């Protein structure tokens, strides 16, 4: 069974890997688990690149053939992340891809000829984890209305208007007041990311999320290919 370490931004992403992704990949011959960069007590927020780079390289060197991937938000990347400054000049749809390639290039330059690029699958989503939750506004509203005793249809309509305005869940912007998480809390103030984020994602389902979020879907597809391709050695 191939093993995949996911270096993630925070506790919500770690729970998402554990509660949603692990079962999906287990039946495909992949053992996937998540870890945070930096100190064990670190609860989240994008760390400086050198801290994340150290964690990635350690994960890959710790076990031969281990695949390493990432799950970070472009929205919160520190200025020292490779490709971050240049990406600002690119169209939004190209920024994640640009940073992902820059991450690979930096790791290769830092680790030298022994770095196996085929074992590293970077993933940077444009905005916050919450953008994925807009893949199914009915499911998002169902969970939050039950928690806050609010009208489900009214919540769904307001969430749908956010997606309609942006064009797609992955296109919801990264403004301080208009980022995905604040879009949700403005409609339903009881939303708490670590509690509700993975729960809602599980309710929506991975197939629905990947269909509505193409960049996320490409990442999932690359990981799935590891299971069908056989053991990486």
TITIVEX-22105 format. One record per residue: residue in three letters; residue number from 1; x, y, z of N, C-alpha, C, O in turn. Coordinates in steps of 0.1 Angstrom, whole numbers, always signed. Each point is the difference from the previous one (the first is absolute). Layout:
TITIVEX-22105
resn|resi|n.c1|n.c2|n.c3|ca.c1|ca.c2|ca.c3|c.c1|c.c2|c.c3|o.c1|o.c2|o.c3
ALA|NUM|X|Y|Z|X|Y|Z|X|Y|Z|X|Y|Z
...
***
This chain:
TITIVEX-22105
resn|resi|n.c1|n.c2|n.c3|ca.c1|ca.c2|ca.c3|c.c1|c.c2|c.c3|o.c1|o.c2|o.c3
UNK|1|+8|-12|+0|-8|+12|+0|+9|+12|+0|+9|+2|+8
UNK|2|-12|+8|-17|+8|+12|-1|-4|+9|+12|-12|-1|+5
UNK|3|+21|+8|+0|-2|+9|+12|+1|+15|-5|+10|+3|-6
UNK|4|-19|+5|+10|+0|+14|-4|-1|+9|+13|-10|-1|+7
UNK|5|+20|+9|-5|+0|+10|+11|-5|+13|-6|+5|+5|-10
UNK|6|-15|+1|+17|-6|+13|-5|+5|+10|+11|-4|+0|+11
UNK|7|+12|+10|-15|+4|+11|+8|-10|+11|-1|-2|+5|-11
UNK|8|-6|-3|+22|-11|+9|-1|+1|+13|+7|+9|+1|+9
UNK|9|-18|+8|-11|+1|+14|+6|-4|+0|+14|+6|+6|+8
UNK|10|-17|-13|-5|-5|+1|+14|-9|-12|+4|+0|-11|-7
UNK|11|-6|+12|+19|-7|-12|+5|-13|-3|-8|-3|-12|+0
UNK|12|-3|+21|-7|-11|-3|-8|+4|-9|-12|-7|-10|-3
UNK|13|+17|+14|-3|+5|-8|-12|+5|-14|+5|-2|-10|-7
UNK|14|+8|+10|+19|+4|-13|+5|-12|-9|+3|+0|-12|-3
UNK|15|-11|+17|+8|-12|-7|+3|-7|-4|-14|-5|-11|-1
UNK|16|+6|+19|-8|-6|-3|-14|+8|-12|-6|-7|-9|-5
UNK|17|+20|+9|+6|+7|-12|-5|-4|-12|+8|-2|-11|-7
UNK|18|+1|+11|+20|-3|-11|+8|-14|-5|-2|-2|-12|-1
UNK|19|-8|+21|+0|-14|-4|+0|-6|-2|-14|-10|-7|-1
UNK|20|+16|+14|-9|-6|-1|-13|+9|-7|-10|-4|-9|-7
UNK|21|+17|+13|+6|+9|-5|-10|+5|-15|+3|+1|-8|-9
UNK|22|+1|+6|+22|+7|-13|+4|-8|-12|-5|+5|-9|-6
UNK|23|-19|+9|+8|-8|-11|-4|+0|-2|-15|+0|-11|-6
UNK|24|-1|+23|-1|-1|+0|-14|+13|-7|-7|-2|-7|-9
UNK|25|+13|+10|+15|+13|-5|-6|+3|-14|+6|+7|-7|-7
UNK|26|-12|+4|+18|+4|-13|+6|-5|-12|-10|+7|-9|-2
UNK|27|-19|+11|-3|-5|-11|-9|+7|+0|-14|-2|-9|-8
UNK|28|+10|+19|+6|+8|+1|-12|+15|-3|+2|+8|+2|-8
UNK|29|-6|-8|+20|+14|-4|+3|+9|+10|+4|+13|-1|-1
UNK|30|-18|+12|+7|+8|+11|+5|-2|+3|+14|-12|+2|+4
UNK|31|+22|-2|+4|-1|+4|+14|+4|+15|+1|+11|+3|-3
UNK|32|-21|+6|+6|+3|+14|+0|-3|+6|+14|-9|-3|+6
UNK|33|+18|+11|-2|-1|+6|+13|+6|+14|+0|+8|+4|-9
UNK|34|-11|+5|+18|+3|+14|+0|+9|+4|+12|-1|-6|+10
UNK|35|+9|+16|-12|+9|+5|+10|+1|+15|-2|-1|+5|-11
UNK|36|+4|+2|+23|+2|+14|-1|+15|+3|+1|+8|-7|+6
UNK|37|-4|+18|-13|+14|+4|+1|+3|+7|+13|-9|+5|+6
UNK|38|+22|-5|-3|+4|+7|+12|-2|-8|+13|-1|-12|+0
UNK|39|-1|+20|+11|-2|-7|+13|-13|-7|+1|-9|+3|-6
UNK|40|+10|-13|+15|-12|-9|+2|-12|+7|+4|-11|-3|-3
UNK|41|+13|+14|+11|-12|+7|+5|-5|+11|-10|-10|+6|+3
UNK|42|+16|-5|-14|-5|+10|-10|-14|-4|-5|-2|-12|-4
UNK|43|-7|+21|+5|-14|-3|-3|-4|+4|-14|-11|-3|-4
UNK|44|+19|+10|-3|-4|+4|-14|+5|+13|-4|+8|+7|+7
UNK|45|-11|-3|-20|+5|+13|-5|+12|-4|-8|+8|-8|+4
UNK|46|-6|+14|-16|+11|-4|-9|+13|+4|+6|+2|+12|+3
UNK|47|+7|-21|-1|+13|+3|+5|+10|+5|-11|-4|-1|-12
UNK|48|+15|+6|+16|+10|+4|-10|+5|-12|-8|-1|-12|+5
UNK|49|+5|+14|-17|+3|-10|-9|+11|-9|+5|-1|-12|-2
UNK|50|+11|+17|+8|+11|-8|+5|-4|-11|+10|+5|-11|+0
UNK|51|-15|+15|+8|-6|-10|+9|-8|-11|-7|+2|-12|+3
UNK|52|-10|+16|-13|-7|-10|-7|+9|-8|-9|-1|-13|+0
UNK|53|+11|+19|-6|+10|-8|-8|+7|-10|+9|+2|-12|-5
UNK|54|+2|+15|+17|+6|-9|+9|-9|-12|+3|+5|-12|+0
UNK|55|-18|+15|+2|-9|-11|+3|-2|-9|-12|+0|-12|+1
UNK|56|-1|+18|-13|-2|-8|-12|+12|-10|-2|-2|-12|-2
UNK|57|+14|+18|+3|+12|-8|-3|+2|-11|+11|+4|-11|-3
UNK|58|-8|+14|+15|+1|-10|+11|-10|-11|-3|+4|-12|+2
UNK|59|-16|+15|-6|-10|-10|-3|+4|-10|-11|-2|-12|+0
UNK|60|+9|+18|-10|+4|-8|-12|+12|-8|+3|+2|-11|-5
UNK|61|+7|+16|+14|+12|-7|+3|-2|-11|+11|+8|-10|+1
UNK|62|-19|+12|+7|-2|-9|+11|-4|-14|-4|+3|-10|+7
UNK|63|-8|+9|-19|-4|-14|-5|+2|+0|-15|-6|+8|-7
UNK|64|+13|-18|+2|+3|-1|-14|-14|-2|-8|-8|-9|+4
UNK|65|+7|+16|-15|-12|-2|-8|-13|+8|+5|-10|-1|-6
UNK|66|+11|+8|+17|-11|+7|+5|-3|+12|-8|+9|+8|-4
UNK|67|-22|-6|+0|-4|+11|-8|-4|+11|+10|-5|-2|+10
UNK|68|+9|+15|-14|-4|+11|+9|-8|+10|-9|+4|+3|-11
UNK|69|-14|+2|+17|-8|+10|-7|-3|+11|+11|+4|-1|+11
UNK|70|-11|+12|-16|-3|+11|+9|-14|+5|-2|-7|-4|-9
UNK|71|+2|+11|+19|-13|+6|+0|+1|+14|+7|-2|+0|+12
UNK|72|+4|+10|-20|+2|+14|+6|-9|+9|-9|-3|-2|-12
UNK|73|-1|+13|+18|-7|+11|-7|+9|+10|-5|+8|+6|+7
UNK|74|-9|-3|-20|+8|+11|-6|-3|+13|+8|+9|+9|+2
UNK|75|-22|-7|+2|-4|+12|+7|+9|+4|+11|+2|+11|+3
UNK|76|+3|-21|+5|+7|+3|+12|+15|-3|-1|+7|+0|+10
UNK|77|-2|-3|-22|+15|-3|-1|+8|+12|+5|-2|+11|-4
UNK|78|+13|-15|+12|+9|+10|+4|+8|+5|-13|+1|-7|-10
UNK|79|+5|+19|+11|+6|+6|-11|+12|-8|-5|+5|+2|-11
UNK|80|+1|-10|+20|+13|-7|-4|-3|-13|-8|+9|-7|-4
UNK|81|-22|+4|+2|-3|-12|-8|+5|+1|-14|-2|+11|-6
UNK|82|+8|-21|+0|+4|+1|-14|-11|+3|-9|-11|-6|+0
UNK|83|+13|+15|-9|-10|+4|-11|-11|+9|+5|-8|+4|-8
UNK|84|+8|-1|+21|-11|+8|+6|-1|+14|-6|-10|+5|-4
UNK|85|+22|+1|+4|+0|+14|-5|-3|+1|-15|-8|+9|-4
UNK|86|+13|-18|-4|-3|+0|-14|-14|-3|-4|-6|+5|-9
UNK|87|+0|-14|+18|-14|-4|-3|-10|+11|+1|-10|-1|-7
UNK|88|+13|+11|+14|-9|+12|+1|-3|+6|-13|-10|+6|-2
UNK|89|+20|-7|-8|-1|+6|-13|-8|-9|-10|-3|+5|-11
UNK|90|+0|-17|+16|-7|-9|-9|-15|+0|+2|-5|+4|+10
UNK|91|-3|-9|-20|-14|-1|+2|-3|-10|+11|+8|-9|+2
UNK|92|-18|+11|+6|-3|-8|+12|+0|-15|-3|+5|-8|+8
UNK|93|-10|+4|-19|+0|-15|-3|+14|-6|-2|+1|-12|+1
UNK|94|+9|+20|-3|+13|-5|-3|+9|+1|+13|+11|-6|+0
UNK|95|-15|+12|+10|+9|+3|+11|+3|-12|+8|+12|-2|+4
UNK|96|-22|-7|-1|+3|-12|+7|+10|-9|-7|+9|-5|+6
UNK|97|-11|+3|-19|+9|-8|-8|+14|+6|+0|+10|-8|+1
UNK|98|-9|+21|-2|+14|+6|+0|+7|-2|+13|+12|-4|+0
UNK|99|-19|+5|+12|+7|-2|+13|+3|-15|+1|+11|-3|+6
UNK|100|-19|-6|-10|+2|-14|+1|+13|-4|-8|+8|-7|+5
UNK|101|-6|+13|-17|+12|-3|-7|+12|+6|+6|+11|-6|+1
UNK|102|-13|+18|+5|+12|+7|+7|+4|-8|+12|+11|-1|+4
UNK|103|-21|-5|+3|+3|-8|+12|+9|-12|-4|+10|-3|+6
UNK|104|-14|-4|-17|+7|-11|-5|+14|+4|-4|+10|-7|+3
UNK|105|-8|+18|-10|+13|+5|-4|+9|+3|+12|+12|-3|+0
UNK|106|-18|+9|+10|+8|+4|+12|+4|-13|+7|+12|-1|+5
UNK|107|-21|-9|-3|+4|-12|+7|+11|-7|-8|+9|-6|+6
UNK|108|-10|+6|-19|+10|-7|-8|+14|+7|+2|+10|-7|+1
UNK|109|-10|+20|-2|+12|+8|+2|+6|-2|+14|+12|-1|+2
UNK|110|-21|+0|+8|+5|-1|+14|+5|-14|+3|+10|-1|+7
UNK|111|-17|-9|-12|+4|-14|+4|+10|-6|-10|+6|-10|+4
UNK|112|-5|+16|-15|+10|-6|-10|-5|-11|-9|-12|-2|+0
UNK|113|+21|-5|-6|-3|-10|-10|-8|-12|+5|-6|-7|-7
UNK|114|+7|+5|+20|-7|-11|+6|-15|+2|+2|-8|-9|+4
UNK|115|+3|+22|-6|-14|+3|+2|-8|-7|-11|+2|+3|-12
UNK|116|-12|-11|+16|-8|-7|-10|-13|+8|-2|-10|-1|+8
UNK|117|+10|+8|-19|-12|+9|-3|-13|-8|-2|-11|+5|+3
UNK|118|+13|-18|-7|-12|-8|-2|-7|-4|+13|-12|-4|+0
UNK|119|+19|+6|+11|-6|-3|+13|-6|+13|+7|-5|-1|+11
UNK|120|+6|+12|-18|-6|+12|+6|-11|+6|-8|+2|+2|-12
UNK|121|-14|-1|+18|-12|+5|-7|-5|+12|+7|-8|-1|+9
UNK|122|+13|+13|-13|-5|+12|+7|-14|+4|-3|-5|-2|-11
UNK|123|-2|+7|+21|-14|+5|-2|-1|+13|+8|+1|+0|+12
UNK|124|-4|+11|-19|-3|+13|+6|-14|+4|-6|-2|+2|-12
UNK|125|-8|-1|+21|-13|+5|-4|-1|+15|+1|+7|+6|+9
UNK|126|-14|+0|-18|+1|+14|-1|-4|+8|+13|+7|+9|+4
UNK|127|-18|-13|+2|-4|+7|+12|-1|-9|+12|+8|-9|+1
UNK|128|-18|+10|+7|+0|-8|+12|-7|-13|-2|-7|-3|-10
UNK|129|+9|-6|+20|-7|-13|+0|-15|+2|-2|-6|-8|-7
UNK|130|+0|+18|+13|-14|+2|-1|-5|+2|-14|-12|-3|-3
UNK|131|+20|+6|-7|-4|+1|-14|-6|-13|-4|-9|-1|-8
UNK|132|+15|-10|+12|-4|-13|-4|-15|-3|+5|-7|-8|-6
UNK|133|+3|+14|+17|-13|-2|+6|-11|+6|-9|-12|-4|+2
UNK|134|+15|+13|-10|-9|+6|-9|-3|-9|-12|-8|+4|-9
UNK|135|+14|-15|+8|-3|-10|-11|-15|-5|+1|-5|-4|-10
UNK|136|+0|+4|+22|-14|-4|+1|-7|+9|+11|+1|-3|+12
UNK|137|-7|+14|-16|-5|+10|+9|-12|-6|+8|-2|+5|+11
UNK|138|-5|-15|-16|-11|-6|+7|+5|-8|+12|-5|+1|+11
UNK|139|+16|-8|-13|+6|-8|+11|+6|+10|+10|-1|-3|+12
UNK|140|+8|+13|-17|+5|+10|+9|-11|+6|+9|+2|+2|+12
UNK|141|-13|+2|-18|-11|+6|+7|-6|-10|+10|-5|+4|+11
UNK|142|+4|-17|-15|-7|-10|+8|+7|-2|+13|-6|+0|+11
UNK|143|+19|+0|-11|+8|-2|+12|-1|+12|+9|-2|-1|+12
UNK|144|+4|+13|-18|+0|+12|+8|-14|+4|+5|-1|+5|+11
UNK|145|-9|-8|-18|-14|+3|+4|-4|-8|+12|-6|+4|+9
UNK|146|+10|-17|-9|-2|-9|+11|+7|+4|+12|-6|-1|+11
UNK|147|+18|+6|-12|+8|+5|+11|-5|+13|+6|+0|+2|+12
UNK|148|-5|+7|-20|-4|+13|+4|-15|+2|+0|-5|+11|+3
UNK|149|-2|-21|-6|-15|+0|-1|-4|+12|-9|-9|+8|+3
UNK|150|+15|-7|-15|-4|+10|-10|-7|-7|-11|+0|-12|-2
UNK|151|-6|+20|-7|-7|-5|-11|+10|-5|-11|+8|+8|-5
UNK|152|-10|-21|+2|+10|-6|-9|-1|+6|-14|+11|+3|-6
UNK|153|-23|+0|+1|-1|+5|-14|+6|+14|-1|+6|+3|-10
UNK|154|-8|+5|+20|+5|+14|+0|+15|-1|+0|+7|+8|-7
UNK|155|-1|-16|+15|+15|-1|+0|+5|-5|-13|+10|+5|-5
UNK|156|-16|-15|-1|+4|-6|-13|+0|+11|-10|+9|+1|-9
UNK|157|-20|+7|+8|-1|+11|-10|+11|+10|+2|+6|+5|-10
UNK|158|-2|-2|+22|+10|+10|+2|+14|-6|-4|+8|+7|-5
UNK|159|-6|-19|+9|+13|-7|-4|+0|-1|-16|+11|+2|-6
UNK|160|-22|-5|+0|+0|-1|-14|+3|+13|-7|+7|+0|-11
UNK|161|-11|+11|+17|+3|+13|-6|+14|+3|+0|+6|+7|-9
UNK|162|+2|-12|+19|+14|+2|+1|+7|-8|-12|+9|+6|-6
UNK|163|-13|-18|+4|+6|-8|-11|-4|+7|-14|+9|+1|-9
UNK|164|-21|+3|+8|-4|+6|-13|+8|+13|-3|+3|+3|-11
UNK|165|-1|+5|+22|+8|+12|-2|+14|-3|-4|+6|+7|-8
UNK|166|+0|-17|+15|+14|-3|-3|+2|-8|-13|+10|+1|-7
UNK|167|-20|-9|+3|+1|-9|-12|+3|-14|+3|-4|-9|-7
UNK|168|+11|+6|+18|+2|-14|+5|+6|+1|+14|+5|+10|+4
UNK|169|-6|-22|+3|+5|+1|+14|+15|+4|+1|+4|+7|+9
UNK|170|+4|-12|-19|+15|+3|+1|+3|+14|-4|+11|+5|+2
UNK|171|-21|+2|-7|+2|+14|-4|-4|+10|+10|+1|+12|-2
UNK|172|-7|-16|+14|-4|+9|+10|+12|+7|+5|+11|-6|+3
UNK|173|-11|+19|-2|+12|+9|+1|+6|-1|+14|-5|-6|+9
UNK|174|+17|+12|-8|+8|-1|+12|+1|+13|+7|+9|+3|+8
UNK|175|-19|+6|-9|+0|+12|+8|-2|-3|+14|-6|-10|+4
UNK|176|+10|+19|+5|+0|-3|+14|-15|-2|+5|-2|-8|+8
UNK|177|-7|+16|-13|-14|-1|+4|-8|-9|-9|-12|-3|+3
UNK|178|+18|-1|-15|-8|-8|-9|+6|-14|-3|-4|-6|-10
UNK|179|+13|+2|+18|+6|-13|-2|-11|-11|+4|-9|+3|+7
UNK|180|+11|-15|-12|-10|-11|+2|-5|-1|+15|-12|-2|+2
UNK|181|+21|+2|+7|-4|-3|+14|-9|+12|+5|-10|-3|+7
UNK|182|+13|+15|-10|-8|+11|+5|-13|+1|-8|-10|+6|+5
UNK|183|+10|-11|-18|-13|-1|-7|-9|-9|+8|-12|+3|+0
UNK|184|+17|-14|+5|-8|-9|+8|-5|+6|+13|-12|-1|+3
UNK|185|+21|+6|+4|-3|+6|+14|-9|+12|-1|-8|+3|+9
UNK|186|+8|+4|-20|-9|+11|-2|-14|-5|-1|-10|+7|+4
UNK|187|+8|-18|-10|-13|-6|-2|-4|-8|+13|-12|+0|+4
UNK|188|+21|-8|+1|-2|-8|+12|+11|+2|+10|+10|-7|-1
UNK|189|-11|+16|+10|+11|+3|+10|+4|-12|+8|+11|+1|+6
UNK|190|-18|-11|-5|+4|-11|+9|+9|-10|-7|+5|-9|+6
UNK|191|-2|+12|-18|+10|-9|-7|+14|+1|+7|+5|+11|+2
UNK|192|+0|-23|+1|+13|-1|+6|+8|-10|-8|-3|-11|-2
UNK|193|+14|+16|-4|+8|-7|-10|+4|-14|+4|-3|-9|-7
UNK|194|+10|+7|+19|+4|-14|+3|-11|-9|+2|+1|-12|-2
UNK|195|-12|+17|+7|-12|-9|+3|-8|-3|-12|-3|-12|-3
UNK|196|-1|+22|-4|-9|-1|-11|+7|-3|-14|-6|-7|-8
UNK|197|+18|+12|+6|+6|-2|-13|+1|-14|-5|-6|-3|-10
UNK|198|+13|-6|+17|+0|-14|-5|-13|-7|+0|-3|-9|-8
UNK|199|-6|+12|+18|-13|-5|+0|-8|+3|-12|-7|-9|-6
UNK|200|+7|+21|+2|-7|+5|-12|+6|-7|-13|-8|-4|-9
UNK|201|+21|+4|+9|+7|-6|-12|-4|-15|-1|-3|-5|-11
UNK|202|+2|-2|+22|-4|-14|+0|-15|-1|-5|-3|-10|-7
UNK|203|-5|+19|+12|-14|+0|-5|-2|+2|-15|-8|-6|-6
UNK|204|+16|+15|+1|+0|+4|-14|+5|-12|-8|-6|-4|-10
UNK|205|+17|-2|+14|+6|-11|-8|+11|+4|-9|-1|+11|-6
UNK|206|+11|-19|+5|+12|+3|-8|-3|+2|-15|+6|+9|-6
UNK|207|-15|-17|+1|-2|+1|-14|-7|+13|-4|+3|+6|-10
UNK|208|-12|-1|+18|-7|+12|-2|+10|+12|+1|+0|+9|-8
UNK|209|+9|-10|+18|+10|+11|+1|+10|+0|-11|+2|+11|-6
UNK|210|+2|-22|+1|+10|+0|-11|-6|+4|-13|+7|+6|-8
UNK|211|-20|-8|+6|-7|+4|-12|-2|+15|+0|+1|+6|-11
UNK|212|-3|+0|+22|-2|+14|+1|+13|+8|+1|+0|+12|-3
UNK|213|+11|-18|+7|+12|+6|+2|+11|-7|-8|+7|-9|+5
UNK|214|-5|+13|-18|+9|-7|-9|+15|-1|+5|+6|-10|-2
UNK|215|-1|+21|+8|+14|-1|+4|+1|-11|+12|+10|-7|+0
UNK|216|-19|+8|+9|+0|-11|+10|-2|-13|-6|+7|-10|+4
UNK|217|-16|+9|-14|-2|-13|-6|+12|-6|-7|+2|-12|+0
UNK|218|+6|+21|-6|+13|-5|-7|+9|-6|+11|+7|-10|-3
UNK|219|-6|+17|+14|+8|-5|+11|-4|-14|+5|+8|-9|+1
UNK|220|-21|+7|+1|-6|-13|+4|+3|-10|-11|+4|-12|+3
UNK|221|-5|+15|-15|+3|-9|-11|+14|-4|-1|+3|-12|-2
UNK|222|+6|+21|+5|+15|-4|+0|+3|-10|+11|+7|-9|-1
UNK|223|-14|+11|+13|+2|-9|+11|-6|-13|-3|+6|-11|+3
UNK|224|-18|+11|-9|-6|-13|-3|+8|-8|-10|+0|-13|+1
UNK|225|+7|+19|-10|+9|-7|-9|+11|-7|+6|+5|-10|-5
UNK|226|-1|+14|+17|+10|-8|+8|-5|-13|+3|+7|-10|+1
UNK|227|-20|+9|+3|-6|-13|+3|-1|-9|-11|+1|-13|+1
UNK|228|-4|+18|-13|-2|-9|-12|+13|-3|-7|+1|-9|-8
UNK|229|+10|+17|+11|+13|-2|-6|+8|-10|+6|+11|-4|-5
UNK|230|-15|+0|+17|+8|-10|+7|+10|+6|+10|-1|+12|+2
UNK|231|+9|-20|+4|+9|+5|+11|+11|+8|-6|+7|-3|-9
UNK|232|-5|+15|+16|+11|+9|-4|+12|-4|+9|-1|-1|+12
UNK|233|+12|-2|-19|+12|-4|+8|+12|+9|-3|+11|-2|+5
***
